[in-house]
């Protein structure tokens, strides 16, 4: 079992724990997004489904782009910072 868990510093474990908490929160609220968009906002089910699916599509595009950006000369730190800024902009409604 020791070989499965890497030796990471405290900061890395804090980031991983925060990511886990974020994923759990998203997983618990995302299923209700379709219901909310349909009932409270009056969108049709296909439009509400497309809106909910756009979250996954945007996430996939961002992960692919930032994963490729790791190998650019700027390095992984700038790619991670760009991802954090993009996530912040998406959560706050954009620029």
N, C-alpha and C positions, 0 to 999 in steps of 0.2 A: 504494500500500500504506500510505502514511503516514496517509491519511484513515481507514483502518479501525481503527487502534490509537489509542485515546484517550490523551491526556496525563494520566497519573495519577501521584500521588505514590508514594513508596516504600511507605508504609503500605498503600495500596490494593492494590498489587501483591503484598504479603505476604499480605493477606487472600485475594486471588484465588488465589494459589498454594496456600494452605492449603485452600481450598474445592475446588480441583482434586484435591489429594491425598486429601481426604475422599471425594470422588465416586469416585475410582479405587478406593480401599479398599472402599467399599460395593459397587461394581460387581463387584469380585473375590470378595467373600464372600457376597453375597446369593444367588447361584445355588445355593450349597451349603446355605442355610438350609432349604430344602425337604427335602433329603436328610437333614440332621441331625434335623429335627423328626420325620421319618417313622421313621428307623432308630434313633436314639439315644433319642428321647423317646416313641416308640411311638404317635404320632398317626396317624390315618388320612390318606391323601393329600388328600382334600377339606378336612379341618380344617387340615392343614399348609399347603395352598395358600391358604386363607383367612387364616391367620396371616401368611403372607408378603405377601399382598396388602394386609393392613391397614396395613403400613408405607407403601405407596404412597398409600393412601387418607388416612392421617393427614398425610402430607407435602403432599398436594394441598390438604387443608383448611387446614393451617397457612399455606401459601404464599398462598392466597386471602385468608385473614383478615388476615395481616400485610401483604399488598399493599394491601388496603383501608385498613388502619390508618395507612398512610403519609400519607393525606390528612386525618387527624384533626388537631385543633389541637395535639396533643402532638408531632406530627412523626415523621420517619423514625427519629430516634435512639432514641426510646422503643420504636418498633415493632421495631427491630433488637435492642434489649436484651431485649424480651419474647420474641422468637424464640429468642435465645440461652439464656434461662432455660428456655423450654419444651423446647428440644433437650436441655439438660443433664438436666432432669427425666425426659425420655423415655429417655435413655441410661443413667441410673442406676436406673431402675425406678420412678420417680415419687416423689411425696411420702410 
